[in-house]
Amino acid sequence: MEHASRRVKSIYSAIASPNRLEVLRILNAKGSLSYSELKTLAGFKSKKESGKFAYHLRKLVKQALVSLNRGERKYSISSLGRLVLNLTRQIEEQSMLESGKFYVRTSRQTIEEFNPNKILQSLIKEAGMPVELAQRVTSEVEGRISKFQTAYLTAPLIREMVNALLIEHGYEEYRHKLTRLGMPVFDVTELMNKAGKVREGLDVVLGHTAKSVFSEYLLLAQLPRDVSDAHLSGDIHLSSMGCWGLMPDALFMDLSSLNNNSINLGRLSLMQKLGPPNSLEEAMNELTILTSSLSLEVASEIVYYNFPTYLGKYAKRKNHKELKNAILRALLSISSTLINPYNEPKVTIHIDSYASGLSEELRNKIMMATLDGYKDYANSISIPQIKMVALLDKGSDERLVKHIASILNLGGCVSISTQQDVIRSYEGMKGALATDRQINNFGTINALSLNLPRLSYESNKDETYFRAKLAMLLQLSISALAKRREIVGEAIDKGLLPILAQNPSVISLDHMPAIINLVGLNESISNLIGEKATQLDKRALMEKVIETALKFMGEEARKVGGEMGLSMLKSDSSERFYALDIERYGKSIVVTKGGKNTYSQIPFIQDADLTNENFIDELNYLSKSLRGGFSTIIDIPSKSGVDVIERTIFEVDGKLDFFKINKKITICKKCGAKFAMEVDRCKVCNSIALTYYFTA
């Protein structure tokens, strides 16, 4: 018993020195360390202190608090040492509790004694509160904290207390500025578990977390309160919120401008400048590097046009196979660089047989090589990240149509345009809202959609009241997009988007068209006029609504400056609008075509609809009127072959400005095999683990 008592005294004597206690903490945190590593981390850096360190280390080893592995010549904390360290920590915490002092675990990963002056400084600096009022609030918070029965507080807890007090006293504006951004612990845990189940990497978790923070920042700090409230209530929808306040949605780029200009990638890039290229290989490599860099600065789509002109002088001496293989390698390289967990913009290549400055023979050579390269790319990639827009004229070359049909049948994604003077994105967004302006490279902002069915529910079937409410919602949306122009401009000025900032002569964002998307036009018209109304009456009301919106937008655009347009394009808003409206109005009020759990966006038609002249005329009216963009999707049965797709393209010839062919493609999750039809099990490995995607 006496021996045990002496042993305990010796242990307490060993840890009585702060230096020896620090050695235990270092070994507990870092694991096994060599003598020199431990000496440096413990703060004994000079040769004069070597004797002191050796003395302290011997004491710890003697009391078996630290053990030495002689083979590896490394020191580590023993189980006894770890027990002593844990007991010491408990004693420290209890002593703090009984001392009446409070300690704060800060967001800077430190523990500090509670200091009410820091609350005062935050209220003045962050919230802009007058000093006298800030002092009163700080005093009241300090009084509440003094009643807590805990030794440790956290910075988020203190901030929550301050915010709760501000709400109690009616200081909502100050509370708004003090809000802390971030995700609850439970949500982060669920996100990690979900990513693990579907075998997603940690980069996806980091991307989701970042988007969550910037989405909150957008609603709380960047947008006016009425715009944030309109999004949250479901009157409008902001897509890609994590990027909304950081970067433009789409970038239209004339590749032929790179033949005579270089692109500055910035000081942090391994290659500071690109171009102009001197060969086909350089042109393809530089396109890959440029796309990789731009994908970090554009939210949804990068559209390259004048692709044949870009390749023209480098393709002259190449045969079809050489040209096709160079394009295929570039497409595969670009796909491999588009692995960005934060935003994943589509890349669209616009091809046409009208390329200026090229002979007809060279244009056709580049077109066919591009289509063949893309066909091989689509066949080798499960879901193509690169899309194409093919410009066809009336009576297009049969060989060209056959190529496009075979690509679509393999699961490639090709939109077809018949307007020679309009550049479009894959989704159908128009690159120029005003035909009298010629600007080669520019960005657009378009991730804002309007909930038209809700306006009709609240208008009591009064179309005049509906149009008045539509004008009010458009005014709010225009102010939101004008604010976004300002926000994106500030991001560029700060250098947060280095390529867009450092290449104003090549990529101009002074011209940044803003586009507002209409969702649920069909449902709103039916609700206003009734399902039994004639198609002629519905068409008349639709035109009146569109013309009202266009007239109001034209007037407002002149006030705020810049080009603005309306669109009807696919977005992620329709299902959210439907769900919110069901919750608010109930299923007896909210009715959709075919009972779908989503509102209509772009029209889905069957090939039989192509013979309905009135319907085709209505689609062309919308395409012409909606200067922001419009698209029609033609649904093809999944069992249809390439001949059906080819025949459909010829049937559409001259009838629609822009359309996409929609076919269901099957992919095996196990072996990656792809099938141009819906199957029950993989024909290669016999697996039933299948997934699907649509070419439109």
C-alpha positions, 0 to 999 in steps of 0.5 A, a space after each residue: 500500500 505504501 509502495 502504491 502511494 509512493 508510485 502515485 506521488 511519483 506520477 503526480 510529480 512527473 506531470 507537475 511540469 507543464 513541459 512534461 504534460 505538453 510532451 504527453 499531449 503531443 504524443 497523444 495527438 501525433 502518435 509515435 515520434 523520434 527523439 528529434 521530432 518530439 524535441 522540436 514539437 515540444 519547443 526545445 529547438 536550441 542546442 542549449 535546451 537539449 539537456 532540459 528536454 532529455 531530463 523531462 523525457 527520462 522522467 516520463 519514461 521512468 514512470 512508464 508514462 512514455 515508452 521507447 521502441 528501441 527497434 524503431 527508436 521512437 517514443 509513444 504514449 503508454 496506456 498509463 500515460 493516456 489515462 493520466 492525460 484524460 484524468 488531467 483534462 477532466 480535472 481542468 474542466 471541473 476546475 474551470 466550472 467551479 471557478 465560475 469562468 466560461 470558455 468558448 470553443 471558437 470557429 478558429 479552432 481555439 478555446 478562449 475565455 468568454 469575453 463579452 467585448 467580442 459580442 459587442 464588436 460583432 454587433 457593431 462591425 457585422 450588424 452595423 448596430 449603434 454602439 449604445 444599443 449594442 452595449 445593451 444587447 451584449 449586457 443582456 446576453 452576458 446575463 443569460 450566459 452567467 446562468 448556464 451550468 456548463 464550463 464550455 460554450 461554442 461560438 455558434 451557440 452564443 451567436 444563436 443566443 444573440 440572434 434569439 434576443 434580437 428577434 425578441 426585441 424586434 431587431 430582425 434586420 440586425 439578426 439577418 446580418 448576423 446569421 451563420 451559414 453552414 449545414 447541421 451536423 445531421 445533414 452532413 452525416 446523412 450526406 456522407 452516408 448517402 455518398 458512401 452508399 452510391 460509391 460517390 467520392 469525397 469530392 461530391 460531399 465537398 461540392 454539395 456542402 459548398 453549394 449549400 453554404 453559397 445557396 444560403 449566402 445568396 438568399 441571406 446576403 446577396 439578394 433583396 428580401 422580396 426576391 428571396 421570399 418569392 423563391 422560398 414561397 414558390 412564386 419564382 425558382 432560382 436554379 443552380 443556387 450554389 452558382 447563382 451569385 458567383 458566375 454566369 449560367 452559359 457562355 457562347 464562344 466563337 472558336 474562330 476568334 481563337 485563331 488570331 487571339 490568345 487566351 490568358 489563363 492566369 498566373 496560377 495556371 501551369 500554362 499562362 497563355 493559350 494560342 493561337 494554335 499552329 496545328 490540328 493537335 495544338 488546336 484540339 489540346 488548347 480546346 481541352 485546356 480552355 474547356 477545363 478552365 471555363 468549366 470552373 467559371 460557367 454554371 450550366 453550359 459552354 457553347 462553342 460555335 464556328 467549330 469548322 472554321 476553327 479547324 479549317 486551316 489545320 484540317 486541309 492536309 488531313 485525311 478523314 481518319 486523321 481528322 476524326 481521330 484528332 476530334 475523338 481524342 479531344 472529346 474524350 479528353 474534354 469529358 475527363 476534365 469535366 469532373 467538377 463536384 461543384 458545377 458540371 456545365 454541359 459542353 455544346 459544339 455547334 456544327 454547320 455546313 455554312 462555315 464562312 471562309 471555307 470551301 464546300 469540300 472542306 466544310 463537308 469534310 470537317 462536318 463528317 469527321 466531326 460527326 464520326 468522331 462524336 459517334 465513336 465518343 457517344 458509343 464509348 461513354 455511358 452518358 455523353 457530357 458533350 452535346 452537339 447542335 447540328 444546323 440543317 437546311 431544308 432538303 439537307 444532305 441525306 448522308 448528313 441526316 443518316 449520320 445524325 440519326 445513327 448518333 442519336 440511336 447510339 445514345 448521342 445527344 444532338 439538337 437540330 436547328 434550321 435557323 442559319 442566323 441564330 446560334 443556340 445552346 443544346 437546350 435551345 437557348 438563343 445566343 443573340 436576343 437582338 438580331 442587330 447586334 453582333 457580339 462574338 463571345 458573351 455570357 448569359 444569366 437565365 436560371 430564373 423561372 416563373 410559376 404561371 399556374 400559381 398566378 392563374 389560381 390566384 386570379 380567380 379565372 380573371 385573365 386581366 388580373 392574371 396579366 397584371 399579376 404576371 407584370 408584377 412578377 416580371 418586375 420582381 424577376 427583372 430586378 433580381 436578374 439586374 442584381 445578379 448582373 451586378 453580383 457576377 460583375 463584382 465577382 469578375 472585378 475581384 478576380 474570382 473568375 480569372 479567365 473571364 476577368 483577364 480576357 475582356 477583348 476575347 470574352 466580353 461580359 459587358 453584354 450579358 443577356 438576361 432570360 426569364 423562363 416560363 413554366 406551366 403556360 398550358 396549365 395556366 391557360 387551361 385554368 383561366 379559360 377552362 379545359 372545354 374551351 376550343 383550341 382557338 380560344 386557348 391560342 388567342 389567350 396564350 398570345 395575349 399573355 405572351 405579348 403582355 409579357 414581352 411588352 412589359 419586359 421591353 419597357 423594364 429592360 430599357 429602364 435597367 439597361 441590358 437585353 432581356 428575353 423570355 424562354 420556355 426551356 427545360 429546368 429543375 423548377 416544374 416539379 418544385 412548383 407543382 409540389 409547393 402548389 399541391 401543398 398550398 391549394 390541394 389536388 382539387 385545384 392543381 391539375 396537370 396534363 395526364 396527371 403528372 407530378 410536374 408542370 409543363 415546360 417545353 412541348 413533348 410531341 409524337 411524330 403524328 403531331 407533325 401533320 397538325 398544321 395548327 399545332 406546328 404553327 403554334 410551336 413556331 409562334 412560340 419559337 419566334 416570340 420567345 427571344 430567350 429560347 424555345 425547344 420542341 422534343 419529339 418522342 421516339 418509341 424506345 424500340 424504334 431503330 435508326 430508320 425511324 429516327 431518320 424518317 422523323 428528321 426528314 418529316 420535321 424538315 422545314 416545319 420547326 426551327 429547333 427540335 430534339 429527338 428523345 429516345 430511351 437508352 439503357 445502361 448496365 451498371 455492372 459492365 457499362 454496356 449500352 443498348 439502344 432500346 429498353 431491355 430487362 437484363 444486360 445482354 453482355 453480363 446478364 445483370 438486372 442492375 440497369 439504369 436509363 437516360 434520354 437523348 433529349 
